[in-house]
Amino acid sequence: MITRLQAVFPPMATPFSSGDVDVAAIRRNVQKWMQAGVGGVVALGSNGEAPLLDDEESDRVIAAAREGLPATGFLIAGTGRESTPGTIHASKRAARLGANAVLVRTPSYFKSRMTRDAFVRHYTAVADASPSPVLLYNYPAVTGVNLTVEAVARLSEHPNIIGVKETGSDTAQVGAFVDASSRAFAVLAGSAPTFYPSLCMGARGAILAAACVVPDVCARLLDHFREGRHAEARALQALITPLAQLVTTVYGVPGLKAAMDLAGYTGGEPRGPLQPASPDAVDQIRAELHAVRSRFSEAGLSPLALAKGDQKIEI
């Protein structure tokens, strides 16, 4: 199971059509990502607007992603809820729909009560009940809470907890998670600007928003690292970092969806209360995507097609 996590996974955005989940677009996006060399996809992560979907919509997203994947494609489904019973229920539904693993964010509403022991009890109960293996999901910038090294170390011993997605810029924490956890436990980078440094600290793979837009570039970076071509890996890291920052910290989900549209995927508009990226933001993302693709193409690594409106422009 751990070897399946030694890959890049796009945390897919959820496209909508007339306000409803666009299952056909999800299937198309997933098929294209797999052709670019990723190991699978993450449905209903933060970039999937999971908190803005109801349970029935969430189930349709997972089912559509599974349909778009080949039999060997690895599907991770976000199932985190504020309550332990709610998370267990969502995890069981995801397993029935074909999720190979579930990604469980830290509960955070009652922040002052989210202690190490509370997290250990919560994740242990979820892992005991979940038919699919569990990935911890630490995202302090959004949740306002942080999984401690001690909690991760204890949870890594559970036979049904297989890893953690660490979404942050603190590579020292990535290294601490690696050092403290069991051998049968994978630390996954969750931030593209720190992808290469996280690999150097022992991360085995990554779940990256940038992989929704330039999956081949992200997958190639991982290949370079594994093959010991560190200069090439660092060059790709420098290449993707500005784009990754635009589609995460700067413009968030609306920016990611706009970037997907520009890259030939279906992103579409976000669901309210999120608002679409502004024209200026789209222009900035387009310019950075053009720069990434041009330089990647110049190296003879990938064809480039940027979408502008309904027309694709070959670079």
C-alpha positions as CSV (number, residue, x, y, z in Angstrom):
1,M,0.0,0.0,0.0
2,I,2.8,2.4,0.9
3,T,4.3,2.0,-2.6
4,R,1.1,3.3,-4.1
5,L,1.6,6.6,-2.3
6,Q,5.1,7.2,-3.9
7,A,3.6,9.3,-6.6
8,V,2.1,12.7,-7.3
9,F,-1.7,13.1,-6.8
10,P,-3.7,16.1,-8.1
11,P,-6.3,17.2,-5.4
12,M,-8.9,17.8,-8.0
13,A,-11.2,20.7,-8.1
14,T,-14.9,20.0,-8.4
15,P,-16.4,21.4,-11.6
16,F,-20.1,22.5,-11.7
17,S,-22.5,22.8,-14.5
18,S,-25.6,25.0,-13.9
19,G,-24.8,24.7,-10.2
20,D,-24.7,20.9,-10.1
21,V,-21.7,18.6,-9.9
22,D,-20.4,18.0,-13.5
23,V,-19.6,14.3,-13.4
24,A,-18.7,14.1,-17.0
25,A,-16.1,16.8,-16.6
26,I,-14.7,15.0,-13.6
27,R,-14.2,11.8,-15.6
28,R,-12.5,13.7,-18.4
29,N,-10.2,15.6,-16.0
30,V,-9.2,12.4,-14.2
31,Q,-8.4,10.6,-17.5
32,K,-6.2,13.4,-18.7
33,W,-4.3,13.6,-15.4
34,M,-3.6,9.9,-15.5
35,Q,-2.2,10.2,-19.0
36,A,0.2,12.8,-17.6
37,G,1.8,10.3,-15.3
38,V,0.3,10.9,-11.9
39,G,-0.4,8.0,-9.5
40,G,-4.1,8.7,-9.0
41,V,-6.3,11.6,-7.7
42,V,-7.6,13.1,-4.5
43,A,-11.4,13.8,-4.6
44,L,-13.0,16.2,-2.0
45,G,-9.8,17.7,-0.7
46,S,-9.7,21.4,0.2
47,N,-9.3,22.3,-3.5
48,G,-12.4,20.2,-4.2
49,E,-14.6,22.6,-2.2
50,A,-15.6,19.7,0.0
51,P,-17.1,21.9,2.8
52,L,-19.5,23.4,0.2
53,L,-20.9,20.0,-1.0
54,D,-23.6,18.0,0.7
55,D,-23.3,14.2,1.2
56,E,-25.1,13.2,-1.9
57,E,-23.0,15.5,-4.1
58,S,-19.8,14.3,-2.3
59,D,-20.8,10.7,-3.2
60,R,-21.3,11.6,-6.9
61,V,-17.8,13.3,-7.0
62,I,-16.2,10.1,-5.6
63,A,-18.1,7.9,-7.9
64,A,-17.2,10.0,-11.0
65,A,-13.5,10.1,-10.0
66,R,-13.5,6.3,-9.7
67,E,-15.1,5.9,-13.1
68,G,-12.5,8.1,-14.7
69,L,-9.6,6.1,-13.2
70,P,-8.2,2.9,-14.7
71,A,-8.5,-0.2,-12.4
72,T,-4.9,0.5,-11.2
73,G,-5.5,4.2,-10.5
74,F,-5.3,5.1,-6.8
75,L,-8.3,7.1,-5.5
76,I,-8.0,9.0,-2.2
77,A,-11.3,10.6,-1.0
78,G,-11.5,13.4,1.6
79,T,-13.9,12.3,4.4
80,G,-13.0,14.6,7.2
81,R,-15.9,16.0,9.3
82,E,-16.1,17.8,12.6
83,S,-17.4,14.8,14.4
84,T,-15.9,11.4,14.8
85,P,-19.1,9.6,13.9
86,G,-19.6,11.8,10.9
87,T,-16.1,11.1,9.7
88,I,-16.6,7.3,10.1
89,H,-19.9,7.5,8.2
90,A,-18.3,9.4,5.3
91,S,-15.3,7.1,5.2
92,K,-17.5,4.0,5.0
93,R,-19.5,5.6,2.1
94,A,-16.3,6.5,0.3
95,A,-15.0,2.9,0.6
96,R,-18.2,1.6,-0.9
97,L,-17.8,4.0,-3.8
98,G,-14.3,2.7,-4.6
99,A,-11.9,4.9,-2.6
100,N,-8.6,3.2,-2.0
101,A,-7.8,5.4,0.9
102,V,-9.5,8.3,2.8
103,L,-7.9,11.6,3.6
104,V,-9.1,12.9,7.0
105,R,-8.5,16.6,7.9
106,T,-8.2,17.6,11.5
107,P,-11.4,18.7,13.2
108,S,-11.0,22.3,14.1
109,Y,-14.2,24.0,15.2
110,F,-13.4,23.6,18.9
111,K,-9.8,24.6,18.5
112,S,-8.9,24.9,22.1
113,R,-10.1,21.3,22.7
114,M,-8.1,19.8,19.8
115,T,-5.3,18.4,21.9
116,R,-2.8,15.7,21.0
117,D,-4.9,13.1,22.9
118,A,-8.2,14.3,21.3
119,F,-6.6,13.8,17.8
120,V,-5.2,10.4,18.7
121,R,-8.6,9.2,20.0
122,H,-10.4,10.7,16.9
123,Y,-8.1,9.2,14.3
124,T,-7.9,5.9,16.1
125,A,-11.7,5.5,16.2
126,V,-11.9,6.4,12.5
127,A,-9.1,4.0,11.5
128,D,-10.7,1.2,13.6
129,A,-13.9,1.6,11.7
130,S,-12.9,2.7,8.2
131,P,-12.8,-0.1,5.5
132,S,-10.2,1.9,3.6
133,P,-6.8,2.9,5.0
134,V,-6.6,6.4,6.5
135,L,-4.3,9.3,5.6
136,L,-4.0,12.1,8.2
137,Y,-4.4,15.6,6.8
138,N,-2.6,18.5,8.5
139,Y,-3.4,21.9,7.2
140,P,-2.8,24.5,9.9
141,A,-3.2,27.5,7.6
142,V,-6.8,26.6,7.1
143,T,-7.8,24.8,10.2
144,G,-5.9,26.8,12.8
145,V,-4.8,23.5,14.5
146,N,-1.6,21.5,14.1
147,L,-1.0,17.8,14.5
148,T,2.0,17.4,16.8
149,V,4.9,15.1,16.0
150,E,4.0,13.1,19.1
151,A,0.4,12.5,17.8
152,V,1.7,11.5,14.3
153,A,4.2,9.1,15.9
154,R,1.5,7.4,17.9
155,L,-0.9,7.2,15.1
156,S,1.7,5.9,12.6
157,E,1.7,2.6,14.6
158,H,-2.0,2.0,13.8
159,P,-2.2,-0.7,11.0
160,N,-4.9,1.2,9.2
161,I,-3.2,4.6,9.2
162,I,-0.8,4.7,6.3
163,G,0.4,8.3,6.1
164,V,0.0,12.0,6.5
165,K,-0.4,14.9,4.1
166,E,1.5,17.8,5.5
167,T,0.3,21.0,3.9
168,G,2.6,23.8,5.0
169,S,5.9,25.5,4.4
170,D,7.6,24.0,7.5
171,T,9.9,21.3,6.0
172,A,11.4,20.8,9.5
173,Q,8.0,19.4,10.5
174,V,8.0,17.1,7.4
175,G,11.4,15.8,8.6
176,A,10.2,15.4,12.1
177,F,7.1,13.4,11.0
178,V,9.4,11.2,8.9
179,D,11.8,10.6,11.8
180,A,9.1,9.9,14.3
181,S,6.8,7.6,12.3
182,S,7.0,3.9,11.6
183,R,8.5,2.5,8.5
184,A,5.1,1.5,7.1
185,F,4.0,5.1,7.0
186,A,4.3,7.7,4.2
187,V,4.7,11.4,4.7
188,L,3.3,13.3,1.6
189,A,4.2,16.8,0.7
190,G,1.0,19.0,0.4
191,S,2.6,22.2,-0.8
192,A,4.2,22.5,-4.3
193,P,6.6,25.4,-3.3
194,T,8.2,23.0,-0.8
195,F,7.9,19.8,-2.9
196,Y,11.6,19.2,-3.6
197,P,12.7,20.2,0.0
198,S,10.1,17.9,1.4
199,L,11.4,15.0,-0.7
200,C,14.9,15.7,0.6
201,M,13.5,15.5,4.2
202,G,12.0,12.1,3.5
203,A,8.5,12.7,2.0
204,R,7.6,9.8,-0.3
205,G,5.1,11.5,-2.6
206,A,2.9,14.5,-2.9
207,I,-0.6,15.9,-3.1
208,L,-0.2,19.2,-5.0
209,A,-2.7,21.7,-6.3
210,A,-0.1,22.5,-9.1
211,A,-0.5,19.0,-10.3
212,C,-4.1,19.8,-11.3
213,V,-2.6,22.3,-13.9
214,V,0.9,21.0,-14.7
215,P,0.8,17.3,-13.7
216,D,3.5,16.2,-16.0
217,V,6.0,18.8,-14.6
218,C,5.2,17.7,-11.0
219,A,5.6,14.0,-11.9
220,R,8.9,14.7,-13.7
221,L,10.3,16.5,-10.7
222,L,9.6,13.4,-8.6
223,D,11.2,11.2,-11.2
224,H,14.3,13.4,-11.3
225,F,14.6,13.2,-7.5
226,R,14.3,9.4,-7.4
227,E,16.9,9.0,-10.1
228,G,19.3,11.3,-8.3
229,R,19.1,14.1,-10.8
230,H,18.9,16.8,-8.2
231,A,20.0,19.8,-10.3
232,E,17.1,19.0,-12.7
233,A,14.7,18.5,-9.8
234,R,15.7,21.8,-8.3
235,A,15.2,23.5,-11.7
236,L,11.7,22.2,-12.0
237,Q,11.0,23.3,-8.4
238,A,12.0,26.8,-9.3
239,L,9.8,26.6,-12.4
240,I,6.6,25.5,-10.7
241,T,6.8,27.6,-7.5
242,P,5.5,30.9,-8.8
243,L,2.5,29.2,-10.5
244,A,1.9,27.1,-7.4
245,Q,1.7,30.2,-5.2
246,L,-0.8,31.8,-7.6
247,V,-3.2,28.9,-7.5
248,T,-3.0,28.4,-3.7
249,T,-2.0,31.2,-1.3
250,V,-2.6,34.1,-3.7
251,Y,-5.9,33.3,-5.5
252,G,-6.9,30.0,-3.9
253,V,-9.6,27.7,-5.4
254,P,-10.9,30.3,-7.8
255,G,-7.4,30.7,-9.1
256,L,-6.9,27.0,-9.4
257,K,-10.1,26.6,-11.4
258,A,-9.1,29.4,-13.7
259,A,-5.7,27.8,-14.2
260,M,-7.3,24.5,-15.0
261,D,-9.5,26.1,-17.7
262,L,-6.4,27.7,-19.2
263,A,-4.5,24.4,-19.2
264,G,-7.3,22.6,-21.1
265,Y,-9.0,20.9,-18.1
266,T,-12.5,21.8,-16.8
267,G,-12.3,24.0,-13.8
268,G,-15.3,26.3,-14.1
269,E,-16.6,28.7,-11.6
270,P,-16.3,28.0,-7.9
271,R,-19.4,27.6,-5.7
272,G,-20.6,30.5,-3.6
273,P,-19.6,32.2,-1.4
274,L,-16.4,31.8,-3.4
275,Q,-16.2,34.2,-6.3
276,P,-14.5,33.6,-9.7
277,A,-11.0,34.9,-10.2
278,S,-10.8,38.4,-11.5
279,P,-9.7,39.1,-15.1
280,D,-6.4,40.5,-13.8
281,A,-5.8,37.3,-11.8
282,V,-6.6,35.2,-14.8
283,D,-4.1,37.2,-16.9
284,Q,-1.4,36.8,-14.2
285,I,-2.1,33.0,-14.0
286,R,-2.0,32.7,-17.8
287,A,1.3,34.5,-18.1
288,E,2.9,32.2,-15.4
289,L,1.4,29.1,-17.0
290,H,2.8,30.2,-20.3
291,A,6.2,30.6,-18.8
292,V,6.2,27.2,-17.2
293,R,4.9,25.4,-20.3
294,S,7.3,27.2,-22.6
295,R,10.4,26.3,-20.6
296,F,9.2,22.8,-20.1
297,S,8.5,22.4,-23.8
298,E,11.9,23.9,-24.7
299,A,13.5,21.0,-22.9
300,G,11.7,18.6,-25.2
301,L,9.7,17.1,-22.3
302,S,6.1,17.9,-23.1
303,P,3.8,19.4,-25.7
304,L,2.2,22.7,-24.7
305,A,-1.4,23.7,-25.2
306,L,-2.8,26.7,-23.5
307,A,-6.5,27.4,-23.8
308,K,-7.8,30.9,-24.5
309,G,-11.5,31.0,-24.5
310,D,-12.6,28.0,-26.6
311,Q,-9.4,28.0,-28.7
312,K,-6.1,26.3,-27.8
313,I,-2.9,28.0,-28.7
314,E,0.1,25.8,-29.4
315,I,3.3,27.3,-28.1
